[in-house]
Amino acid sequence: MSSLTRSRRRSSRRGAPQTALASVLETQGRRLVWVAQHLGVDASTVSRWCSGDRPIPERRRHQLAAILGVDPAELVDRQPGNGGATS
């Protein structure tokens, strides 16, 4: 892997939040560990939700919404190309 590729990878991680959850956490100044502790899950689980590697289970989405003080719909990522409908 070239240094340019590594640099691009790093800069894309530092860019805009990838998911709705990541955006809410950034806006509120919350950390993954804080969320994980409140949900009783491992921080790596929350990290996967924030990166989009794993979908947030519906039950957890409602729990997240409650602890973050947002509507559960705010934690659903909008899918590009489908008119803004949520998944």
C-alpha positions, 0 to 999 in steps of 0.5 A, a space after each residue: 500500500 502506498 503512503 498516498 493510499 494510507 494518507 487518504 484512508 486516514 483523512 477519510 476517517 477524519 472527515 464527516 461522520 459516516 453514520 447518523 449515530 456518529 453524527 449525533 455523538 459528535 454533535 453531543 460531544 459523546 464518546 463511544 465508551 460512554 455510550 457502551 457503558 450506558 448500554 452495557 455493550 462493548 465499545 467495539 460494538 458501538 464503534 461498528 455501529 458508528 462506522 456502518 460495519 454493523 446495523 444497529 438492532 432496533 431494540 438498541 436503537 430505541 435504547 440509544 435514542 433514550 440515552 441520547 435524548 433523540 428520536 429513534 428515527 434520527 439514528 437511522 441512516 438515509 440510503 442514497 438514491 432512494 429519495 431519502 427514505 430510511 431503512 
